[in-house]
């Protein structure tokens, strides 16, 4: 039987990953002259320094970054330090290949923006001459613009207190060890909360679609992805038997079921909806769980 992750073995099972991406919003603060008719003690303002087409190019980079960050979150476990995630050893190669691919795609988006940079400034000066006069000294060079869109990631491990505090006072040793154990416990609780939230969300959506008469295969695909994530990413962090039991129940309920099955048989759809409703109540009543985002029950 595979050993579950603990504070003693966590960095034998994987590493931490830090992903950092920079951007440029293309805005500057309004001047005092521009704000002269407003109470500046309560009013703050900015204005864009690019016309709309160039803004779209910048937003595409930001959108690309958002997807990259979401996918890395999907492959990992939140760690109790902002911007840091724990990634299992078996996922590291996949994560690095994904990040290299995304970085290359991103470079193309950045180059496209830089190729259109000079023209975008000219267009802005023609469309909004007054605002251009205020902003013209604040445009970064192309080199500096490229630097704004940095892309960095780092894989690392930290030495656990058991291995570093042997020579310090017993009180400090105990305090630091307790902190680290609490961090790992926090990770495990976050896993429970994520599973709880995702299952509630998907099951409620399936119930609604059965009631509306419009079951969607996309919802089933999302449920399959959630269940796959639990098996591949979260399983070593799950110590609670009640969580394992409801996950297995959901797997059995959706196994082999498609949206077409539900649309083709009213009786099967009603039976499926009833089973989902019972399972939803069971999950919703699990103790010591919190939603990771707002849901309407």
C-alpha positions in Angstrom: 0.0 0.0 0.0 1.4 3.4 -1.0 2.4 5.6 1.9 0.4 8.8 2.3 2.1 12.2 2.4 3.2 13.4 5.9 5.4 16.2 7.2 8.2 13.7 7.4 8.2 12.4 3.8 6.6 15.3 1.8 9.8 16.3 0.0 10.5 12.6 -0.9 7.2 12.7 -2.8 7.6 16.0 -4.8 8.9 19.5 -4.9 7.6 23.1 -4.7 7.1 25.2 -7.7 7.0 29.0 -8.0 5.6 30.5 -11.2 6.0 34.2 -11.8 4.8 36.1 -14.9 5.0 39.9 -15.5 2.7 42.1 -17.5 2.0 45.7 -18.6 -1.4 47.3 -18.3 -0.6 50.3 -20.6 -1.9 52.9 -18.2 -0.7 56.1 -16.5 -2.1 58.2 -13.7 -4.1 61.2 -14.6 -2.3 64.5 -13.9 -3.4 67.0 -11.3 -4.5 69.3 -14.1 -6.8 66.5 -15.5 -8.2 66.0 -12.1 -8.6 69.7 -11.2 -12.4 69.5 -11.3 -12.5 66.5 -8.9 -11.8 66.3 -5.1 -8.4 64.7 -5.3 -8.5 63.6 -1.7 -11.1 60.9 -2.7 -10.8 60.6 -6.5 -7.9 58.8 -8.2 -7.7 58.1 -11.9 -5.8 56.5 -14.8 -6.0 56.5 -18.5 -4.8 54.1 -21.2 -1.8 55.0 -23.4 -2.7 52.8 -26.3 -5.6 52.5 -28.7 -8.0 49.6 -28.5 -6.4 47.3 -31.0 -3.0 47.3 -29.2 -4.8 46.8 -25.9 -6.2 43.6 -27.3 -2.7 42.4 -28.0 -1.6 43.0 -24.4 -4.8 41.4 -23.0 -4.0 38.3 -25.1 -0.8 37.9 -23.2 -2.6 38.3 -19.9 -5.2 35.8 -21.0 -2.5 33.3 -22.0 -0.8 33.8 -18.5 -4.1 33.1 -16.8 -4.5 29.8 -18.5 -0.9 28.8 -17.8 -1.3 29.6 -14.1 -4.7 27.7 -14.0 -3.1 24.6 -15.5 -0.2 24.6 -13.1 -2.7 24.9 -10.2 -4.5 21.9 -11.7 -1.3 19.8 -11.6 -0.4 20.8 -8.0 -1.5 21.3 -4.4 -1.6 24.8 -2.9 1.2 25.3 -0.4 0.7 27.7 2.6 3.0 30.3 1.0 1.5 32.8 -1.5 2.3 31.8 -5.1 3.9 28.5 -4.1 2.5 25.1 -5.0 3.5 21.5 -4.3 3.9 19.2 -7.3 4.3 15.5 -7.1 7.4 13.9 -8.6 5.3 12.1 -11.2 3.9 15.4 -12.5 7.2 17.4 -12.6 8.3 16.4 -16.2 4.8 17.1 -17.5 4.8 20.5 -15.8 8.2 21.5 -17.2 7.2 20.4 -20.7 4.0 22.4 -20.4 5.7 25.5 -19.1 8.3 25.4 -21.9 5.6 25.1 -24.5 3.6 28.0 -23.0 6.7 30.2 -22.7 7.4 29.7 -26.5 3.8 30.5 -27.3 4.0 33.6 -25.1 7.1 34.9 -26.8 5.2 34.9 -30.1 2.4 37.0 -28.5 5.0 39.4 -27.0 6.8 39.8 -30.3 3.5 40.5 -32.0 2.9 43.3 -29.6 6.4 44.7 -30.0 6.1 44.6 -33.8 2.9 46.8 -33.5 4.2 49.0 -30.7 5.4 52.0 -32.7 2.3 52.1 -34.8 0.1 51.8 -31.7 1.7 54.9 -30.2 1.2 56.9 -33.5 -2.5 55.8 -33.6 -3.0 56.8 -30.0 -1.4 60.2 -30.6 -3.8 60.8 -33.5 -6.9 59.6 -31.8 -6.3 61.1 -28.4 -3.8 64.0 -28.8 -4.4 65.6 -25.4 -3.9 62.3 -23.5 -0.8 61.5 -25.7 0.8 64.8 -24.7 0.5 63.8 -21.0 1.7 60.2 -21.7 4.4 60.6 -24.4 7.3 60.7 -21.9 6.1 57.5 -20.2 6.2 55.0 -22.9 8.8 52.3 -22.2 11.4 51.4 -24.8 10.8 48.2 -26.8 13.5 46.5 -24.8 12.0 47.6 -21.5 8.5 46.6 -22.7 9.8 43.1 -23.4 11.3 42.9 -19.9 8.0 43.8 -18.4 6.6 40.5 -19.7 9.0 38.3 -17.7 8.3 34.6 -17.3 10.1 32.7 -14.5 9.5 29.4 -12.8 11.5 27.5 -10.2 11.3 24.0 -8.7 12.7 23.6 -5.2 12.4 21.8 -1.9 12.9 23.1 1.6 14.7 21.3 4.4 12.2 20.2 7.0 12.7 21.1 10.7 13.5 17.5 11.6 16.7 17.8 9.6 17.8 21.3 10.5 16.9 22.0 14.2 18.8 19.2 15.9 21.3 21.6 17.5 18.8 24.3 18.8 16.8 24.4 22.0 14.1 21.9 22.4 11.4 24.6 22.8 12.4 26.2 19.4 12.6 22.7 17.8 9.1 21.8 19.0 7.7 25.2 17.9 9.1 25.1 14.4 8.3 21.4 13.9 4.7 22.1 15.0 4.5 25.0 12.4 5.7 22.7 9.6 3.3 20.0 10.6 0.5 22.6 10.6 1.5 23.6 7.1 1.2 20.1 5.8 -2.2 19.7 7.6 -3.3 22.9 6.0 -2.4 21.4 2.6 -4.5 18.3 3.3 -7.4 20.4 4.5 -7.2 22.5 1.3 -7.4 19.2 -0.7 -10.5 18.2 1.2 -12.1 21.6 0.5 -11.2 21.5 -3.2 -12.7 18.1 -3.6 -15.8 19.1 -1.7 -16.3 22.2 -3.8 -15.7 20.6 -7.2 -17.9 17.6 -6.5 -20.7 19.9 -5.2 -20.4 22.1 -8.2 -20.4 19.4 -10.8 -23.2 17.3 -9.2 -25.4 20.4 -8.8 -24.9 21.3 -12.4 -25.8 17.7 -13.5 -29.0 17.9 -11.4 -30.0 21.2 -12.9 -29.4 20.0 -16.4 -31.5 16.9 -15.8 -34.3 19.1 -14.4 -34.1 21.4 -17.4 -34.0 18.5 -19.8 -30.7 19.6 -21.3 -27.9 17.3 -20.0 -24.5 18.4 -21.4 -21.6 16.1 -22.3 -19.3 19.0 -21.4 -20.4 18.8 -17.8 -19.7 15.0 -17.8 -16.2 15.7 -19.3 -15.5 18.3 -16.5 -16.6 15.7 -13.9 -14.3 13.1 -15.4 -11.4 15.6 -15.3 -12.1 16.4 -11.6 -12.2 12.7 -10.7 -8.9 12.2 -12.7 -7.4 15.1 -10.8 -8.4 13.4 -7.5 -6.7 10.2 -8.5 -3.5 11.7 -10.0 -2.9 14.7 -7.8 -4.8 14.6 -4.6 -5.0 10.9 -3.6 -1.8 10.9 -1.5 -3.2 13.8 0.6 -6.5 12.2 1.5 -6.5 10.7 5.0 -10.3 10.8 5.5 -12.3 7.7 4.7 -15.5 9.6 4.3 -14.0 11.7 1.5 -12.7 8.6 -0.2 -16.1 6.9 0.1 -18.0 9.8 -1.6 -15.4 10.0 -4.4 -15.9 6.3 -5.1 -19.7 6.7 -5.0 -19.6 9.6 -7.6 -17.3 7.5 -9.8 -19.8 4.6 -9.7 -22.7 6.9 -10.5 -21.2 8.6 -13.5 -19.2 5.6 -14.9 -20.3 4.9 -18.4 -23.1 7.5 -18.4 -23.2 10.1 -21.2 -25.4 13.0 -21.9 -27.0 11.1 -24.7 -28.0 8.3 -22.3 -29.9 10.9 -20.2 -31.5 12.6 -23.2 -32.6 9.3 -24.7 -34.4 7.9 -21.7 -36.6 10.0 -19.4 -36.8 7.2 -16.8 -33.0 6.8 -16.7 -32.6 10.5 -16.4 -35.0 10.7 -13.5 -33.2 7.8 -11.8 -29.8 9.4 -12.3 -31.1 12.8 -11.0 -32.4 11.1 -7.9 -29.1 9.4 -7.2 -27.2 12.6 -7.8 -29.5 14.4 -5.4 -28.9 11.9 -2.6 -25.1 12.0 -3.2 -25.1 15.8 -3.2 -26.8 15.8 0.2 -24.2 13.3 1.5 -21.3 15.4 0.2 -22.9 18.7 1.4 -23.2 17.3 4.9 -19.6 16.2 5.2 -18.1 17.6 8.4 -15.1 20.0 8.5 -15.3 21.2 4.9 -15.4 24.6 3.4 -16.1 25.9 -0.1 -13.1 27.3 -1.9 -15.4 29.5 -4.0 -19.0 30.7 -3.9 -21.6 28.3 -5.1 -25.4 28.5 -5.2 -27.0 25.4 -3.6 
